Amino acid sequence: MKIRRIIIIIPLIILGLALAGGFTWLWRLFIFLVIVLLLNYIWLRLSARAIDGRVIKSSDLCRIGESLEEEFTVYNSSRIPSPLIEAQEETDLPGYRNNVAFNLSSHESRSWRTQAGCRRRGQYSLGILKVKISDPLGFFRTEKRLGEYHEVIVYPEMLELPFFQALPSQEPGHSPRRWLASEAGPIAARIRDYTSGDSYHHIHWPTTAHTGRLMVRDFEPDRSNYNFKSIWIVLDMHRASRQGEGDDNTEEYAITIAASLAKKHIESGKQVGLMAAGDRSYLCLPETGSQQLQQILLALAVMKAEGQVPLDSLISSQADRFEAGSVIVVIMPSSNQNMVTPLRQAMNRGVIVTAILLDSLSFGGEIGAESAAHKFIASGLQVYVMGRGSKITSALDSRLPFLRGYERYQGNFYSNAGNEKA
């Protein structure tokens, strides 16, 4: 209950003057004011008891870009009218405000609908109306809370990725597209420099002796494993890896990409799993179906890049979960320079690896994608590079993996990156 100070000060002044001067008309004025205030207070109390309401929600789930609908009804069940009611919904949904002012006659109700735009993924509260009720003269005010809290999950945006391929392109000959990741077959395709994580069994000793550097054999992909059944989506949610400000950061780009990939591959009948070490550990074992997609989207909706476990440690500790012939799609900022060894070790066990690099330099970091892409491509990984402002659908177009990986590594990395608006 809130009481305006003036309704206390003025009667006290009048009472003081009446006591000091003994004027009858001051006593009468004082008594009149007390009666008016008392009647207004009683009016407010009776009116507030009769005010109630309900909230009808449309759904508990929403996706970025969509809207949630709510219907509110406030009614007065008494014969006493309420001349001024202010209703405000208590919510933490970004960018949403629901404020209404109205009056209610006896046995009258007021209904209205709202649309809450979902701008940011996450878990939010809706459904409680804080109602402020005033007496006819506005001297007193009381508050009530109507309705019940309900949680709303805002899923990340899911884009169509018709031309993304988790598997490397298969073309005849020995072009660079042929040295992308897959399980090694029996035929050696070329000789290259040794990189951390390569098997010592693949060292080509004659070339090593001739050049004075460790050289290894790169084998032709084994096509028998190209019809993969399961795909792991692994995100770098380590707090030190996050780059960018506001919603325009590597965390949000990674979440959107992961949600889009999950939708694409589950709808095509693949088993999809999710792994990340963020504000907590997130692990969804590979499964198919709409329930699996909902579980993955729920994890992505609330995931935050506040993890304590680096991505290389996460992949190394979970290595036994990646079966031969399965696919790992790693989404990470390019500032992470420690991923070649664990990913190469996974490839040596027959796992197909694709890396999606978010160019840290374009998000305000100090390290660009060129160095990381160089290492990954040299190790046989398929690489996609994406800068801040890039259109995700275009950046993940597998029809141009050579342009987006190898040629940019050759020195044209930023010629096309960052020129397309999302």
C-alpha positions in Angstrom: 0.0 0.0 0.0 1.4 3.4 -1.1 0.1 6.6 0.5 0.9 10.0 -0.9 2.7 12.2 1.7 0.5 15.2 1.1 -2.6 13.4 2.5 -0.7 13.0 5.8 0.9 16.4 5.9 -2.2 18.5 5.1 -4.5 17.0 7.8 -1.7 17.3 10.4 -1.2 20.9 9.6 -4.9 21.6 9.8 -5.1 19.7 13.1 -2.2 21.7 14.5 -3.8 25.0 13.5 -7.1 23.8 15.0 -5.4 22.9 18.3 -3.5 26.2 18.4 -6.3 28.6 17.4 -9.4 26.7 18.4 -11.3 27.6 15.2 -14.4 25.5 14.7 -14.2 25.6 10.9 -10.7 24.1 11.1 -12.0 21.2 13.2 -14.8 20.6 10.8 -12.3 20.7 7.8 -10.1 18.3 9.6 -12.9 15.8 10.3 -14.2 16.2 6.7 -10.7 15.3 5.3 -10.4 12.3 7.6 -13.8 11.0 6.5 -12.9 11.5 2.8 -9.6 9.7 3.3 -11.2 6.9 5.2 -13.9 6.4 2.6 -11.3 6.4 -0.2 -9.2 3.8 1.7 -12.2 1.5 2.2 -13.2 2.0 -1.5 -9.7 0.9 -2.5 -9.6 -2.1 -0.3 -12.9 -3.4 -1.4 -12.2 -2.7 -5.0 -8.8 -4.4 -4.9 -10.3 -7.6 -3.5 -12.6 -7.9 -6.4 -10.0 -7.5 -9.1 -8.8 -10.7 -10.6 -7.5 -11.9 -14.0 -6.2 -14.7 -16.2 -3.6 -15.2 -18.8 -3.9 -17.5 -21.8 -0.6 -18.4 -23.6 -0.3 -19.7 -27.1 2.9 -21.8 -26.7 5.9 -22.5 -24.6 8.2 -22.7 -27.6 9.3 -20.1 -30.1 12.0 -19.5 -32.6 14.0 -16.3 -33.3 12.0 -14.2 -35.7 8.6 -15.6 -34.6 6.1 -14.2 -32.1 4.4 -15.6 -29.0 0.7 -14.6 -28.5 -0.9 -14.0 -25.1 -4.4 -13.1 -24.1 -5.0 -11.2 -20.9 -8.3 -10.6 -19.1 -8.8 -8.5 -16.0 -12.2 -8.4 -14.4 -14.1 -6.7 -11.5 -16.4 -9.0 -9.7 -17.8 -6.4 -7.3 -20.4 -3.5 -7.5 -17.7 -1.0 -6.7 -16.0 0.5 -9.8 -12.3 0.8 -10.2 -11.5 4.2 -11.8 -7.8 3.6 -12.5 -6.0 0.4 -13.1 -2.5 0.1 -14.5 -1.3 -3.4 -15.6 2.3 -4.3 -16.5 3.5 -7.7 -17.4 6.6 -8.9 -15.5 9.0 -10.5 -18.0 12.6 -10.7 -19.0 12.0 -11.4 -22.7 14.2 -8.9 -24.5 12.5 -6.0 -26.3 9.0 -6.9 -25.0 6.8 -4.5 -23.0 3.1 -5.0 -22.1 1.7 -1.9 -20.3 -2.0 -1.1 -20.2 -4.1 1.5 -18.3 -7.9 1.3 -18.0 -10.9 1.6 -15.7 -13.5 -1.0 -14.8 -17.1 -0.5 -13.9 -18.9 -2.9 -11.6 -18.9 -6.4 -13.0 -16.9 -5.4 -16.0 -13.9 -7.0 -17.6 -11.2 -5.9 -20.0 -9.3 -8.2 -22.4 -6.5 -7.6 -24.8 -4.0 -9.6 -26.9 -0.3 -9.1 -27.3 2.4 -10.5 -29.6 5.9 -10.9 -28.0 8.6 -10.9 -30.6 11.4 -13.4 -30.0 14.6 -11.6 -30.8 17.1 -13.6 -28.7 17.4 -17.3 -27.9 17.2 -18.4 -24.3 14.8 -19.2 -21.5 12.4 -16.5 -20.3 9.5 -15.9 -17.9 6.1 -14.6 -19.0 2.5 -14.6 -17.6 2.5 -12.4 -14.5 0.6 -9.1 -14.5 1.5 -6.6 -11.9 -1.7 -4.5 -11.4 -1.7 -1.1 -9.7 -5.1 0.0 -8.4 -5.9 3.5 -7.2 -8.8 5.0 -5.2 -11.1 7.6 -7.0 -9.0 10.6 -5.8 -5.7 9.0 -6.4 -4.6 9.3 -2.7 -4.0 5.6 -2.1 -2.5 2.8 -4.4 -2.1 -0.9 -4.0 -0.6 -3.7 -6.1 -1.7 -7.2 -7.0 -0.1 -9.9 -9.1 -2.4 -11.8 -11.4 -1.7 -15.0 -13.4 1.1 -17.5 -13.1 4.7 -17.6 -14.3 5.3 -19.8 -17.3 8.7 -20.5 -18.9 9.2 -19.9 -22.6 12.0 -21.4 -24.6 13.2 -19.3 -27.6 15.0 -21.6 -30.0 17.9 -20.3 -32.2 17.3 -19.5 -35.8 17.5 -22.4 -38.2 18.6 -21.6 -41.7 18.3 -23.8 -44.8 21.7 -25.2 -45.9 20.9 -27.0 -49.1 24.5 -27.1 -50.4 26.3 -27.9 -47.2 28.1 -31.3 -47.2 29.8 -32.7 -44.2 31.7 -35.1 -46.4 34.5 -34.0 -48.7 33.9 -33.7 -52.4 34.8 -36.7 -54.5 36.3 -35.9 -57.8 38.6 -38.0 -60.0 42.3 -37.2 -60.0 44.5 -35.8 -57.2 43.3 -32.3 -56.9 43.3 -30.7 -53.5 39.7 -31.6 -53.1 40.8 -35.2 -52.9 42.8 -34.7 -49.8 39.9 -33.8 -47.6 39.1 -35.8 -44.6 37.7 -39.4 -44.7 38.8 -42.8 -43.5 42.1 -43.7 -45.2 42.0 -46.3 -47.9 44.7 -48.7 -49.1 46.1 -46.4 -51.9 48.5 -43.6 -51.1 47.6 -40.4 -53.0 50.6 -38.1 -52.2 53.4 -37.4 -49.9 53.2 -34.4 -47.5 54.9 -32.9 -44.5 54.3 -34.6 -41.1 51.9 -32.8 -38.8 51.2 -33.5 -35.2 48.7 -36.3 -34.8 49.8 -38.3 -37.9 50.4 -42.0 -37.4 54.1 -43.0 -37.5 53.1 -46.0 -39.6 52.4 -43.6 -42.4 55.9 -42.0 -42.5 57.5 -42.4 -45.9 61.1 -43.1 -45.0 62.8 -42.8 -48.4 61.3 -39.2 -48.9 62.2 -38.4 -45.3 65.8 -39.4 -45.9 65.9 -37.4 -49.1 64.4 -34.2 -47.8 65.7 -34.3 -44.2 62.1 -33.6 -43.0 59.5 -36.1 -41.7 57.2 -36.9 -44.6 54.0 -39.0 -44.5 51.8 -40.7 -47.0 48.3 -39.4 -47.6 45.9 -42.1 -48.6 43.0 -42.1 -51.0 39.7 -41.9 -49.1 37.9 -45.1 -48.6 34.5 -44.6 -50.3 32.9 -47.5 -48.5 32.5 -45.3 -45.4 31.0 -42.3 -47.2 27.4 -43.3 -46.6 27.7 -42.3 -43.0 24.9 -42.7 -40.5 25.8 -40.5 -37.6 27.2 -37.0 -37.3 28.5 -35.2 -34.2 28.2 -31.4 -34.0 30.8 -30.1 -31.6 31.0 -26.5 -30.5 33.7 -24.5 -28.9 32.0 -22.8 -25.9 35.2 -22.1 -23.9 35.0 -18.6 -22.4 38.4 -17.6 -23.8 37.4 -18.4 -27.3 34.4 -16.1 -27.5 34.9 -13.0 -29.7 32.5 -10.1 -30.6 30.1 -7.9 -28.8 26.3 -8.0 -28.2 24.5 -10.5 -30.3 27.0 -10.2 -33.1 29.6 -12.6 -31.7 31.1 -16.0 -32.4 28.8 -17.7 -29.8 25.6 -16.7 -31.7 27.1 -17.6 -35.1 28.1 -21.0 -33.8 24.7 -21.7 -32.2 22.9 -20.7 -35.4 25.1 -22.9 -37.5 24.7 -25.8 -35.1 20.9 -25.6 -35.1 20.8 -25.4 -38.9 23.1 -28.4 -39.3 21.0 -30.4 -36.8 17.8 -29.6 -38.6 19.3 -30.5 -42.0 20.7 -33.8 -41.1 17.9 -35.0 -38.8 15.4 -34.3 -41.5 17.5 -36.3 -43.9 17.3 -39.3 -41.5 20.8 -39.1 -40.0 21.7 -39.7 -36.4 22.8 -36.4 -35.0 24.6 -35.8 -31.7 25.7 -32.6 -29.9 28.7 -31.9 -27.7 29.9 -28.8 -26.0 31.4 -27.6 -22.7 29.8 -24.3 -22.0 28.2 -23.0 -18.8 27.7 -26.7 -18.2 28.4 -29.9 -20.0 26.1 -30.5 -23.0 25.9 -34.0 -24.5 23.2 -35.4 -26.8 24.1 -38.9 -28.1 23.4 -39.4 -31.8 19.7 -40.2 -32.5 17.2 -39.6 -35.2 13.7 -38.1 -35.1 11.9 -34.9 -34.1 12.4 -35.5 -30.4 16.2 -35.5 -30.9 16.0 -32.3 -32.8 13.9 -30.7 -30.0 16.5 -31.9 -27.4 19.4 -30.4 -29.4 17.5 -27.1 -30.0 16.7 -26.9 -26.2 20.4 -27.3 -25.4 21.4 -24.7 -28.0 18.7 -22.3 -26.8 20.2 -22.0 -23.3 23.9 -22.7 -24.0 26.4 -20.0 -23.1 30.1 -19.7 -24.0 31.3 -19.7 -20.3 33.0 -23.1 -20.3 36.2 -24.0 -18.4 37.2 -26.9 -20.6 39.1 -26.1 -23.8 37.8 -27.7 -27.0 40.9 -29.8 -27.6 40.6 -31.3 -24.1 36.9 -32.0 -24.7 37.5 -33.9 -27.9 40.4 -35.8 -26.5 38.4 -36.9 -23.4 35.4 -37.9 -25.5 37.4 -39.6 -28.3 35.9 -43.1 -27.6 32.4 -41.8 -28.6 33.5 -41.0 -32.2 33.1 -44.3 -34.1 34.9 -45.0 -37.3 32.9 -43.9 -40.3 31.0 -41.2 -38.3 31.4 -37.5 -39.0 32.5 -34.7 -36.7 31.6 -31.1 -37.6 33.6 -28.8 -35.3 32.4 -25.2 -35.1 35.0 -22.9 -33.5 36.6 -19.4 -33.6 39.8 -19.4 -35.7 41.7 -18.1 -32.6 41.8 -21.7 -31.3 45.2 -22.9 -32.5 45.3 -26.2 -30.6 42.9 -28.4 -32.6 45.1 -30.0 -35.2 46.4 -32.8 -33.0 43.0 -34.1 -31.6 41.2 -33.8 -34.9 44.0 -35.5 -36.8 44.0 -38.3 -34.2 40.2 -38.7 -34.8 40.9 -38.9 -38.5 43.5 -41.6 -38.0 40.7 -43.7 -36.3 38.6 -43.4 -39.4 36.4 -40.5 -38.4 35.5 -37.9 -41.0 36.2 -34.3 -39.8 34.9 -31.0 -41.1 35.9 -27.7 -39.5 33.9 -24.5 -39.6 36.2 -21.6 -38.7 34.7 -18.3 -37.5 37.3 -15.7 -38.4 38.2 -14.2 -35.0 39.8 -11.2 -36.6 36.5 -10.1 -38.2 34.9 -10.3 -34.7 37.4 -8.1 -33.1 40.0 -10.7 -32.2 43.7 -10.6 -32.9 44.1 -13.8 -34.9 42.6 -14.4 -38.4 41.5 -17.6 -40.0 44.4 -18.0 -42.4 46.8 -19.7 -40.1 44.3 -22.2 -38.7 42.9 -23.0 -42.1 46.5 -23.6 -43.4 47.1 -26.1 -40.6 43.8 -27.9 -41.1 43.9 -28.1 -44.8 47.5 -29.4 -44.7 46.2 -32.1 -42.3 43.5 -33.2 -44.7 40.5 -31.6 -43.1 37.6 -30.1 -45.0 37.4 -26.4 -44.0 34.8 -23.7 -44.2 35.7 -20.2 -43.3 33.2 -17.6 -42.2 33.7 -13.9 -41.2 31.5 -11.5 -39.3 28.7 -10.4 -41.5 29.0 -13.3 -43.9 25.8 -14.9 -45.1 25.8 -18.4 -43.4 24.0 -20.1 -46.3 26.6 -18.9 -48.8 29.6 -19.5 -46.5 28.6 -23.2 -46.0 28.1 -23.9 -49.7 30.0 -27.1 -50.4 30.0 -26.5 -54.1 33.0 -24.1 -53.5 35.0 -25.8 -50.7 38.2 -25.3 -52.7 37.7 -21.6 -53.0 36.6 -21.1 -49.4 39.5 -23.2 -48.0 42.6 -23.7 -50.0 42.6 -20.6 -52.2 42.0 -18.3 -49.2 44.9 -20.0 -47.4 47.0 -19.2 -50.5 46.6 -15.5 -49.7 43.1 -14.4 -50.8 41.4 -15.1 -47.4 39.7 -11.8 -47.0 39.0 -10.9 -50.6 35.4 -12.1 -50.3 34.8 -12.6 -46.6 32.6 -10.2 -44.7 31.0 -8.5 -47.7 27.7 -10.2 -47.5 25.1 -9.3 -44.9 23.4 -12.0 -42.9 
